[in-house]
Amino acid sequence: MTHLELENLASDYLEGLLEPARKAEVKVHLSECAACRELVEDVRRVMELCHSAEELEPAPWLISKILLATVGERKPTFRQQLAAFFRPAVQPRLAYAVAMAVFSFSIIINAAGINLRKLRVEDLNPRTWVYRANRAGHLLYAHAEKFYYDLRVVYEIESRFRQLRSQPKEQEKEAPKQEPPAGGSTDSKPLFSPQLASTRSLFLATAAPVGTIAPKIGNHPLTVGSGRSLSQ
Amino acid sequence: MDQDQDLLKRCLAGDDSAWEVLLRGHTRKIYNLCYRFTGRSQEAEDLTQEIFIKVFQTLRSFDAAQGTFWTWLNRVARNHLVDHYRRTKRDRVTSSLEDELGTLEERPSPEIEPLGQVESRERKEILQLALGKLSPDLREAVVLRDLHDLDYQEIAQVLGVPQGTVKSRINRGRLELARVLTRMEGMRGPTRMGSEP
């Protein structure tokens, strides 16, 4: 086998396409010829280099460009159109805005005293809304006020102040008979002897929670009922 | 490849989505083929687009009896690349191997990149440079065989030449590529490609 013949058979030899007899001839020649061995080795390296070459990625917009150039602007399907229509609605920002609007609307409806299940013509009049809102506001204020004055601690503070206000007048008059404080306790005993000390202890008592008032008063028990019963 | 036939039928029936699937399945391969011939990504993209426009316009001329869609697509691509080569032959400025190697040496220092990436990049560039040194006949045969993994029969169909000629071109192409790579190694000193098993 000549060098030229081997050169022509190099690829077939490496790809295993030669018949056994021809393959044996090539092997014999390669065992004798260093130059041909090097040549075959170079071809093998080339094949390996090509096979190991990575595929390159085209630009991402290439397919879109080709589609545009071939089928043109594609008409979206009904589902795609529907999805595109509702896409802004699924954003959290819009959902939050809608929730806030519903919440505000429900507050206005409640404040205006409108029953949506039994809607009447007068419910649609803004004057009715203002009137009802005003009334609801006053009712709320009245309830809050009543709740406040029904608190025991509030009542006790007020009664003490009333006592303090009434005592100087009594001293001036030097009345022989000690009258119970107006609207206060049913106890007939005098409250305090030293005025200054009683004033100090009073403020300490008012600063304390409701349940701790009685012990603070100590030697000067004050029989009190509920604000409602006393005021009646 | 049966899937290609089905998609092709749907394309011919006017189903645009089938064309899109077909396109997505083959764009990368055709782009790589174009890149191996031109060595420039922008040019390869333009050629890929032109090839697929041509394929879209001539879909009805595909005959399944003459081979698979993939073989037909390669033939269309190859013919277009040959036309392009002839068209741009006058304008093309072929730089010398030394100049190309010079530009290769001017790339960023290997210290910046990990060694593996440098080797990979250099090997890709060297292969591309070496392919550019082959004549178009030999280059297309080697690219279709060793980079596109087409068999001899398919390549013969794509190139429109007998299988014997295909074998001969592939062998000559590999030998020539080996010589070019050896020359390049000699110019650049001992390279990593030479140390490949």
Interface residues (C-beta under 8 A of the other chain):
Chain A: E7 N8 L9 A10 S11 D12 L39 D42 V43 R45 V46 M47 E48 L49 C50 H51 S52 A53 E54 E55 L56 E57 P58 A59 L62 I63 K65 I66 L67 A69 T70 V71 R74
Chain B: D16 W19 E20 L23 R24 T27 R28 K29 Y31 N32 Y35 S41 A44 E45 T48 Q49 F52 I53 F56 S120 R123 K124 L127 V142 D146 L147 K167 S168 I170 N171 R174 L175 L177 A178 R179 L181 T182 M193 G194 E196 P197
